[in-house]
């Protein structure tokens, strides 16, 4: 492991115990893990390329920014596993240039990754008009489109920031129609999580070289990710009577740069095979109707259940300890 291995192991065990005692799912007891021989396939996807929740040095040094992507992609390159990334060009530090952004994105393409559009400014459709949101999608192709054309590709996938797909019928319909006219495929998500809380604290601790907090956050993150996988496996069984091929949402951040080997190990030990986003989306489950219109950023397993008139429990949340760190640590 990358950080204080023995401490991480100890904290991980403690974190797993804490999640069951404190109950990180406020809607009730998290679903029990599904055992036995079931189909386990997943497309692993990373949002916010070239990077988010980084230390200042990682964010604004071209070498360090590229190093983050190299570490995240290391197991996928080594094993030949498919992976996808969604680009938010405004995430680039103001001190860096388009050449630095191009270097990071080209490394992903050269690693066999599929790249999608995540808007230019990570804008929230809840707060935008349909037209302003569409304009930001188009702006998000500024560098991405040329790079993909060099590789004989085109922008194919789009993912809504915050998974906010429209809080009015007019926005929902107008944006979907525009995406369809441009042959964009939605980069839907079936396995969501609270990684953004953990990654924010982790970046602050890493900037301070606070190894104890880094280890605590990493252990808590892995426990939370395992809990989230349990939850969405059960939700899939309830909705479809089987464990569908999943799309996992992660982010290109310092937390995953340091912890990706453990994340991959967690998934592999549960029996997951990694598949491309395009392959997973061919499963018939992804043809289910999705008409959810509202403020929340829901996984598509929730959206499909809403269409059936069902009410699903909330996803597992971060632990109270992590919530407190998120609110206070490093903010003085």
C-alpha positions in Angstrom: 0.0 0.0 0.0 1.1 3.6 -0.6 0.7 5.1 2.9 1.7 3.7 6.2 0.5 0.2 5.3 0.1 -1.1 8.8 -1.8 1.9 9.9 -4.2 1.8 7.0 -4.9 -1.9 7.6 -5.7 -1.2 11.2 -7.9 1.8 10.4 -9.7 -0.1 7.6 -10.8 -2.8 10.0 -11.9 -0.1 12.5 -13.7 1.8 9.8 -15.7 -1.3 8.7 -16.7 -1.8 12.3 -17.7 1.8 12.7 -19.9 1.9 9.7 -22.0 -1.0 11.1 -22.2 0.7 14.5 -22.9 4.2 13.4 -25.0 3.3 10.4 -23.8 5.4 7.4 -27.2 4.8 5.7 -29.6 7.1 7.5 -32.5 5.4 5.8 -32.0 2.2 7.7 -29.7 -0.8 7.8 -27.5 -1.1 4.7 -28.3 -4.1 2.5 -26.5 -7.2 3.3 -23.8 -8.3 0.9 -25.1 -10.7 -1.8 -23.2 -13.9 -1.8 -23.0 -16.8 -4.1 -22.2 -17.0 -7.8 -23.6 -13.9 -9.5 -22.6 -11.9 -12.5 -20.3 -9.1 -11.6 -19.1 -6.7 -14.3 -18.4 -3.1 -14.0 -17.3 -0.1 -16.1 -14.9 2.1 -14.1 -15.3 5.8 -14.9 -13.5 8.9 -13.6 -15.1 12.3 -13.7 -13.4 15.8 -13.7 -10.4 15.2 -15.8 -7.7 16.6 -15.7 -8.2 16.5 -12.0 -10.1 17.6 -8.9 -9.6 17.6 -5.2 -5.9 17.8 -5.6 -3.2 19.6 -3.6 -2.2 23.0 -4.9 1.1 21.6 -6.1 -0.6 18.7 -8.0 -3.1 21.0 -9.6 -0.8 23.7 -10.8 2.3 21.7 -11.7 2.2 20.2 -15.2 4.4 17.3 -14.1 2.5 16.6 -10.9 -0.9 16.9 -12.7 0.2 14.3 -15.3 1.6 12.1 -12.5 -1.9 11.9 -10.9 -3.3 10.4 -14.1 -0.4 8.1 -14.5 -1.0 6.7 -11.0 -4.7 6.3 -11.5 -4.3 4.6 -14.9 -1.4 2.3 -13.8 -3.4 -0.8 -13.0 -5.6 -0.4 -16.1 -2.5 -0.1 -18.4 -0.8 -2.9 -16.6 -3.7 -5.3 -16.9 -5.2 -4.0 -20.2 -8.5 -3.2 -18.5 -10.9 -0.7 -20.1 -11.6 2.6 -18.4 -13.4 5.8 -19.2 -12.9 9.4 -18.2 -15.1 12.5 -18.4 -13.4 15.8 -19.1 -14.2 19.2 -17.5 -11.7 21.5 -19.2 -12.2 24.3 -16.6 -10.6 22.1 -14.0 -7.2 23.0 -15.4 -5.2 25.4 -13.2 -5.2 29.0 -14.4 -1.4 28.9 -14.4 -1.3 26.0 -16.9 -1.9 26.0 -20.6 -3.9 24.0 -23.2 -0.7 22.1 -23.9 -0.8 20.8 -20.3 -4.4 19.8 -20.6 -3.6 18.1 -23.9 -0.8 16.2 -22.4 -3.0 14.7 -19.7 -5.9 13.9 -22.0 -3.6 12.4 -24.6 -2.1 10.1 -21.9 -5.6 8.8 -21.2 -6.3 8.2 -24.9 -2.9 6.5 -25.3 -3.8 4.3 -22.4 -6.9 3.0 -24.2 -9.3 5.1 -22.2 -12.6 6.4 -23.7 -13.1 10.1 -23.0 -16.4 11.8 -22.6 -17.7 15.4 -22.1 -18.6 16.6 -18.6 -19.3 20.2 -19.7 -16.6 22.9 -19.7 -17.4 24.5 -16.4 -19.0 21.7 -14.4 -22.2 23.7 -14.5 -25.3 22.6 -12.6 -28.4 22.2 -14.9 -30.6 22.9 -11.9 -29.2 26.5 -12.0 -29.0 27.0 -15.7 -31.3 27.4 -18.6 -31.3 24.6 -21.2 -29.6 26.9 -23.7 -26.8 28.0 -21.4 -26.2 24.4 -20.3 -26.0 23.3 -24.0 -23.6 26.1 -24.7 -21.3 24.8 -21.9 -21.4 21.3 -23.3 -20.3 22.7 -26.7 -17.6 24.7 -25.0 -16.4 21.4 -23.3 -15.5 20.1 -26.7 -12.9 22.8 -27.3 -9.8 20.7 -26.7 -11.4 17.3 -26.4 -12.9 17.1 -29.9 -9.6 17.8 -31.6 -7.7 15.2 -29.6 -10.3 12.5 -30.2 -10.3 13.3 -33.9 -6.5 12.8 -34.0 -7.2 9.3 -32.5 -9.9 8.6 -35.1 -12.7 9.1 -32.5 -15.3 11.7 -31.6 -16.9 12.9 -28.4 -19.4 10.0 -27.8 -20.3 10.1 -24.1 -21.8 12.8 -22.0 -22.3 12.9 -18.2 -24.3 15.5 -16.3 -22.4 17.3 -13.5 -23.8 16.3 -10.1 -25.9 13.8 -12.1 -28.5 16.6 -12.3 -30.4 15.8 -15.5 -33.1 18.5 -15.4 -35.3 19.9 -12.6 -38.0 21.0 -15.1 -39.6 19.1 -17.9 -38.5 21.8 -20.4 -34.9 21.5 -19.4 -35.0 17.7 -19.3 -36.5 17.4 -22.7 -34.5 20.2 -24.4 -31.1 18.9 -23.3 -31.9 15.3 -24.0 -33.1 16.2 -27.5 -29.9 18.2 -28.2 -27.7 15.4 -26.9 -29.5 13.0 -29.2 -29.1 15.3 -32.2 -25.3 15.2 -31.6 -25.3 11.4 -31.1 -24.1 11.7 -27.5 -24.7 8.7 -25.3 -25.4 9.3 -21.6 -22.7 8.2 -19.3 -25.2 6.9 -16.8 -24.2 5.8 -13.3 -25.5 2.8 -11.4 -22.9 2.8 -8.5 -22.6 6.2 -6.9 -20.9 7.1 -3.6 -19.8 9.9 -1.4 -16.2 9.8 -2.6 -16.2 13.6 -3.0 -16.4 14.0 0.7 -13.4 11.7 1.4 -11.4 13.2 -1.4 -11.8 16.8 -0.2 -10.5 15.9 3.3 -7.8 13.8 1.8 -6.4 16.6 -0.4 -6.3 19.0 2.5 -4.5 16.4 4.6 -2.1 15.6 1.8 -1.3 19.3 1.4 -0.3 19.4 5.1 1.5 16.0 4.9 -0.8 14.8 7.7 -0.2 11.1 7.3 -2.5 10.1 10.1 -5.5 11.8 8.7 -4.6 10.6 5.2 -4.5 7.0 6.4 -7.8 7.5 8.3 -9.5 8.9 5.3 -8.2 6.2 2.9 -9.5 3.5 5.3 -12.8 5.1 5.6 -13.1 5.6 1.9 -12.5 1.9 1.1 -15.0 0.9 3.8 -17.6 3.3 2.4 -16.9 2.1 -1.2 -17.5 -1.5 -0.2 -20.7 -0.5 1.6 -21.9 1.3 -1.6 -21.2 -1.6 -3.8 -23.2 -3.8 -1.4 -26.1 -1.4 -1.6 -26.3 -1.1 -5.4 -25.9 -4.8 -5.9 -29.0 -5.3 -3.7 -30.8 -2.5 -5.4 -30.1 -4.1 -8.8 -31.4 -7.4 -7.5 -34.6 -5.8 -6.3 -35.2 -3.9 -9.5 -34.1 -6.5 -12.1 -33.9 -9.8 -10.3 -30.1 -9.9 -11.1 -26.9 -8.0 -10.6 -26.7 -6.0 -13.9 -23.4 -4.8 -15.3 -22.7 -1.6 -13.4 -21.2 1.8 -14.1 -19.1 3.0 -11.2 -18.5 6.7 -10.7 -15.1 7.8 -9.3 -13.1 11.0 -9.8 -9.6 11.9 -11.0 -8.3 13.1 -7.6 -5.5 12.7 -5.1 -7.4 10.1 -3.1 -7.7 7.7 -6.1 -4.2 8.5 -7.3 -2.9 7.1 -4.0 -5.5 4.5 -3.4 -6.4 3.0 -6.9 -4.6 -0.2 -6.3 -6.7 -0.8 -3.2 -9.9 0.2 -5.0 -9.1 -2.2 -7.8 -8.3 -5.0 -5.4 -11.6 -4.4 -3.5 -13.6 -4.8 -6.7 -11.5 -7.8 -8.0 -11.8 -9.6 -4.6 -15.6 -9.3 -4.9 -15.4 -11.0 -8.3 -15.8 -8.0 -10.6 -14.5 -8.1 -14.2 -13.8 -4.7 -15.8 -15.6 -4.0 -19.0 -15.8 -0.9 -21.3 -18.6 1.6 -20.8 -20.0 0.8 -24.3 -20.1 -2.9 -23.5 -21.9 -2.4 -20.2 -24.5 0.0 -21.7 -25.6 -2.7 -24.2 -27.3 -4.6 -21.3 -31.1 -4.5 -21.7 -31.4 -2.9 -18.2 -30.1 0.4 -19.7 -33.1 0.5 -22.0 -35.3 1.0 -19.0 -37.4 4.2 -19.1 -35.9 7.1 -17.3 -38.3 10.0 -16.8 -37.1 11.3 -13.4 -37.4 15.1 -13.3 -36.2 16.8 -10.1 -33.5 18.4 -8.1 -31.6 15.3 -7.0 -28.6 13.7 -8.6 -29.8 10.1 -8.6 -28.1 6.9 -9.8 -30.0 5.4 -12.7 -31.0 2.4 -10.5 -32.9 5.0 -8.5 -34.3 6.7 -11.6 -35.6 3.4 -13.1 -37.3 2.6 -9.7 -38.9 6.0 -9.6 -40.5 5.3 -13.0 -41.9 2.1 -11.4 -43.4 4.2 -8.6 -41.1 2.8 -6.0 -39.2 4.7 -3.3 -35.6 3.5 -2.8 -33.7 4.1 0.4 -30.9 6.7 0.3 -27.5 5.6 -0.7 -25.0 4.9 2.0 -23.6 8.2 3.4 -20.2 9.1 4.8 -19.6 8.3 8.4 -20.3 11.0 11.0 -16.5 11.3 11.7 -15.8 11.9 8.0 -18.7 14.4 7.8 -17.1 16.3 10.7 -13.7 16.3 9.1 -15.2 17.6 5.8 -16.8 20.5 7.6 -13.8 21.5 9.8 -10.5 20.0 8.9 -8.0 22.3 7.3 -10.5 25.2 6.9 -8.9 27.4 9.5 
